[in-house]
Amino acid sequence: MENDNSTVVKEFILLGLTQSRDIQLLVFVLVLIFYLIILPGNFLIILTIRSDPGLTAPLYFFLGNLAFLDASYSFIVAPRMLVDFLSEKKVISYRGCIIQLFFLHFLGGGEGLLLVVMAFDRYIAICRPLHYSTVMNPRACCALLLALWLGGFVHSIIQVALILHLPFCGPNQLDNFFCDVPQVIKLACTDTFVVELLMVFNSGLMTLLCFLGLLASYAVILCRVHGSSSEGKSKAISTCTTHIIVIFLMFGPGIFIYTRPFRAFPADKVVSLFHTVIFPLLNPVIYTLRNQEVKASMRRLFNQHIA
């Protein structure tokens, strides 16, 4: 794929997670088992929420969308990584690299904004309960969902637009197991200092601000819950605690990767593995294991199919 920006590189060689065949085989088996067990669980969450009339509250609407986003996100990196573990030469085309990078940030940005929306939902439910049904009506929920998809698209298209204007004339070895901004930028045949600053601002600063804003919002919610004497106090605390766990899983690796200058660190690949493969599949499961209503609905759905 040649562009007017003098790009002559037509493919990138992925150096992979590790050069050790034994470690590659071990990671391949572990990721494959994890993938085959957890991924169907995400689709089960979606099926349960859509099939149970009792799970129509905005919280479950957004949880179903989180499961869908995370399942989609896991398809961007994991399948190709598993195939590459069995290949001697790990190659991805320039076009394929840009597409992978686009969807990685499109869905990742959308998920980050979804967690912000879920925090807003919990704030209204706990701190403004009398206004909850008015504020979080079905139309508002759909509008928020559309906004987060649009936000993810804008975030991603900025990343892609900046990279498409960079010339790539060699070398073409990416020191990773997938295409992402930090590694791709380093291969450009030009000074990338300004582009790196723009990328850090677009990805890193946005990730950090969302993370700090979410922590602050849940701190306010927990203080409000702690000072109340309602019977739903323990449930509210459990729900907020679950959200905070997922926030750390989602934003922690992102902050590590994107809020610093694009220099390689020994832990980068391991953090990227958890960020792109492990945590996205775990997030909806963590929500579900701590939600009694969804677990009860799953049991009813399972019993109906067994009977």
N, C-alpha and C positions, 0 to 999 in steps of 0.2 A: 504493500500500500504506500504509494508515493504521494506526498503533498507538496504544496507550493513552499513549504517551510524547509525544503531541502532534506526531508527525511528519506533516507535510503535503506534504513534497517527494515526488513520485512518480517522478521521474527525475533523473539527473545528466547534465550536459553535459560531455563530455571535451574539454579544450582540445587534446589530442594531444601528440605528441612535439615538433613545431615548427609554426610558422605559415607557413613557406616551402613553397610547392607544389613547387619544384624539389628541395628537400631531402627532402620527403615522398616524391616519386617515386623518388629515388635509394635511400632507405632501404627503400622497398617492394620494389624490384627485388632489392636485396642480401639482405634478410631472406627473401624468397620463394625465391630460389635456394638460400640456405643451408638453409632449412627443407626444401625438396624433396630435397636431397642427404643431409643429416645424419639427418633423421627416419627414413627407410627403413633407414639404417645401424643405428639403435638397435633396430629390430625384427629386423634380421638378427642382431644380437648375441643377442637373446632366442631366436630360432630355432636358432642355432648351439649355444647352451648346452643347450637342451632336447633337441636331436636327437643330440648326441654323448655316448655312454656314458662317454667318457673325461673329461668335464667335470662330474663329480659332486661334486667337493670343495666344502666350504662357501664358499670364495672365489668360485667361479663361480656358486654358488647366489645369493649376495648381489650379484654383478655383474649377473646377469640381472634381479634385482629393482631394482637401481639404474637399469638401462636402461628398465625398465617405468615406474618412478617419474618419471624425467626425461622420457620420451616423454609421459606423462600430464600432467606439469607444463607442458610446452610448449603443450598444447592449451588451457590456461586463458586465456592472454593473446594469443599470436601470431595465431591465426586472426582474432579480432575486430579486432586492431590492423591487420592487412592489409586487412580490409574497410573499416575506418574511414579508412584512407589514401585510399580512393577515394570517400569520402562527404563531402559538404559539411557536414552536421550530424552530429556524433558524440554519440549519446545512448545511455545505458544506464539501464534502470529501477532503481528503488530495490531491488526484489527481486533483479534480476540482479546488481546491485552487491554485495549481501550474499552471494549465492551464489558469485560470482567471488572475493570476499575469503576466504570459508570454504575453498574448494578450494585457493586459493593458499597458505594457511598450513597446511592439512591435509597436502598433499603436500610442501610445503617443510619443515615440521617433521618429517615422516616421513623425508625424505631426510637431514636433519641427523642424526637418530638412527641411520639406517642407516650413515652414515659412522662413527659411534661404534662400532657393532656390528662393522663391518669392521676397525676399529683393534683391537678386542678379539680378533677372529679372528687377525689377524697377530701380536698379542702372544703368544697361546697357541701358535701355530704355530712361532714363532721362539724364544721364551724358555722355553716349556714343551712341547717337541716330544713327549716321552714321554706326556704327558697329553692331547695334541690330539684323538685319535680318541675319547677318553672324554668330554671336555668338549664338543667341537663335534660331537656326534652329530646325526643328522637331527631327532630330537625337540627337542633344544635349539635348533637352527637355526630350526625352525618357531615355537618359543616366542618367540625373540628377534624374529622377523619380526612376529609378532602384537603383541608389546609395542611395537615402534616404530610400527606402524599406530595402536595405541591412544594412544600418546604424541602422535602428530601430531594425532589427533582431539581430545584434551583441550586441547592447545595452541590449536587453531583455534577450538574452541567457546567458549573463554574470550574470545578476540578478538571473536567475533561477538556474544556475550552482552553485552559491555561497549558495543558500538556500538548494538545494538538498544535499549538504554535511553537513548540520547541523542535529544533532539528535533531535528528538521531542519525548519526553517520558511523557509529561503532565506538566502543565495543557493545556487545548485545547480551551480556551475561547478567541476569538478575539474581542477586544473592538472596533468594527467598523461594517459597514454594507456590507463590501466586503473585499477580501484578498488583502493586499498590504504589501510591504516590511517592513515598520516600525513596524507594529503590529505582523507580522509573526516571525520576527527575535527575538522579545522579548520572544517568547514561547520556544525557543531552550534551550535544557538542557546542555548548555556549555557557556563558556565565549565568547561573540559575539563582543567584542570591535574592533578587527581587521576587522571582517566582516562588522561591521557598518561603519568603516572608508572607506572600499572599496566601500560600497554602496553609501555613501555620495559623494565619488569621482566620481563614475560612473553615478549617477543620479543628485545629487545636483550641483556638479561643472560643469558638462556638461550643465545643465539647466541655471545656472548663467552666464556662459561664452557665451552661445548662446543669452541670453537675453541682456547682455551688448553689444555684438557684433552687434545685430540687432538694438538696440537703436543708437549706434554710426553710423551705416550705414545709417539709416534714417535721422539722424542729418545732415550728409554730403549731402544726397539727397535734403533735405529741404533747406539747405543753397544754393545749386546750383539752385534750383527752384526759391527761393526768389530773387536771383540776376539776373534772366533771365527776358526777356520781351516778351516771346512767348505767343501766344494766348491759348495754352494748359496749362498755369500755374495753373489756378484754378482747373482743372481736376487732374493734377499731385498732387497738395496739398491735394485734397480730397482723392485720392487713397492712398497716403502715410499715411494720418491721420487714415484712416480705418485700414490699416495694423498695425499701432502702437497700436490702440485700441485692436485688436485681440492679439497682442503680450503680452500686459499686462494681458488680460484675460487668455491666455494660460500659460504664464510663471510665473505670480504672485503667484498663488496657488502652483505651482510646487516648486518654490523657498522656500515658507513657509514650505512645507512638507518635502522636501528632503535635504535642505542645512544646517540642524542643527542636533545635536545628537537626536537619536530616543527616545525622551521623550514625553509623552502625554501632550497636551495643551487643554483647554476647547474648543477652536475654531476649533480643528482638523477636527471633523466630518462635521461641516458646510462647511469648506473650501473644504473638500473632496467631498461633495455633489455637490458643484458648479463646482469643477474641473473635476469630472467624468461624471456628468449628464447634468447640465445646460449649461455651457460654450461651450462644444463640439457641442451641437445642435445650439447654437446661432451664432457661428463664421461665417459659410457660409451665414447666413441670414444677418448679419451685413455687410458683403461684398456686398451682392446683393442689399440691400436697399440704398447703397451709389453709386451704379454703374448704370448709366442711360441706358447703352447698354443692360445689362442683364434684367433690368426691362422692357424695350421696347420689347425685344424678348419674355419675358414671356407674355406680353399683346397680342402680335401677335399670340403666340401659343394658348393662351386661346380663342381668337376670332376665330381662325381656327376651334377649336373643338366645339364652340358654333354655328358657321354658318352651 
